[in-house]
Amino acid sequence: MDYVSALVPPVVMAVFFIGLVVTIIKSQGGPNKAKEDAAVDAAIARAESTRQAPRPDSV
């Protein structure tokens, strides 16, 4: 019975990991994909605009 107790934790972890991967894959896309893509694009645009903004001369 020692082999059963040795195999249970890896099997349980594998089942939970497979469930996590399946959940992540199923949650990709769908009706909210366009909204999520727009939010990411807006954040990238904001980051680029602040990085490329001209610095005022302090001379």
Secondary structure, 3 states (H helix, E strand, C coil): CHHHHHHHHHHHHHHHHHHHHHHHHHHCCCCCHHHHHHHHHHHHHHHHHHHHCCCCCCC
